[in-house]
Amino acid sequence: MMRAEPKTTGLILSLFALALAAIPAAALESPEYLRVNWGVLGESFLDPALTTVGNYENRASPFSVNFNLGAGVSMPFVAGSNWAFAPTADLYYYNATYTTAGQPVAVDETFSIATVFGLLLDASVAYSYPIGEKISLAASAGLCIDARIAFVNSSGDSAGTNSMNSYFWNQGRFFSPSTAIRGEYKLTNSISFGFSGRVLWPIYNLWTNEGFGFFDQTKYMFDLVIRYRLGGKLTAPAPEAAEPPPPATP
């Protein structure tokens, strides 16, 4: 079983904190939008043993599908700017067991030994591009902390969950850069509706040497988004006073 490496964990957390410090709160405008999202979270597992070991009923799928629920805000760098700091937080959970390679994977509850709860803390910078008065597109990139904790269930034991937690927090596996695209349609001056797609890249595969390729444990998120403009509805500018008519010509 792998042992925790506090130096690696401390380094990754320090880099994440440094990235946040590069966006000082004093340099940002107050939050302009609140977004609430709900959708599906898929994760790819590339261990070839997933489709060959065990009975057909209790094999883990090479692509798991779960649900996520989250919210975030958008804080422009300057008033009226298309650039904004857009942090989000998302919750998800799944039932898990081990592969023959010692990797925790999502399975049906019947065959699981633990329940895993995850919190995604994504610090992203977004650029929005309006298309007409109703539609806007946006792209973002950032750094995400994937904080996962395993809890024992009726089929497992505390030793198994301790090993899972060690795996999640070992060698920077909690660190995933993120990229996302989003499209929104303005229903009213306060409410918009849209969809988003986000990918969390398992950059830790560059140094963990598990042998399953870079895209192993990549997370794909597809969400329905509701955007609420903070501060109430937009107000139309006051009409300019009419100029007095020219004097009559004698």
C-alpha positions, 0 to 999 in steps of 0.5 A: 500500500502506498504511503502518504507523501506530505512533501508532495501534498504540501507543494501542490497545496502551496502552488494552489494557494499561490495561484489564488494569491495572484488574483487579489480580492481587492483587484476584483469587482463585487460578485456580478452573477450567482450560478447554480448547476446540476448535472452528470459527472463521468469518470474514465478508468483505463485499467484493462482488468476492469472488463476481465476480472470477476463476474460480469455482474460485479465488474467495474465499468470503465466509465462511471456516471454520477451526479454533481450539484454546485454553485459559483460566482463571477467577479469581473476584474474591472467593471464591464470587463469580459474577464472574470474570476469565477470560483465554483464548488461542487458536491458528488458521491459514489460507491467504491471498491478496489481494482486488482491494481489497488485503485479505487473505482466506482461500482454498484452499491451491492459490490462496494466496500465504501462510499466516497464523498467529493468536493470540487473546489475550482478556482477559474478565470473565465472570458465571456463573449456575448452574441447579440442581446440574449446569448453569451458564450464563455470559456474558462481555465483554472486549478481544481482541488478534488477533495475526496473522503471515503467512509466505510459501509456495511460491506467494508472495514475501516482499513479499506477506507483508510487505504482509499483515503491514503490513495486519494491524498497521495502524490497529488491525486487531489489536484486537477487543472480544469477547462470549461465552456458554457453557453447561456440564454438570457430569459430576463434581466435577472435570470439566464439559463444554459449548459456547461461542459467541464473537464478535470485533467488528471495531471498527476498521472505524469508522475504517479506511474500507474501505467494506465495512460494520462487520461485515466481518472479524467472527470467530465462534467455536463451541467444545466446552469441557472444564472442569477444577476446579483443586485437586482434587475438592470435599470435602463438609463434615464432619457436625456432631456429634450433640447429646447426648440430653436427660436422662431424666425421673424 
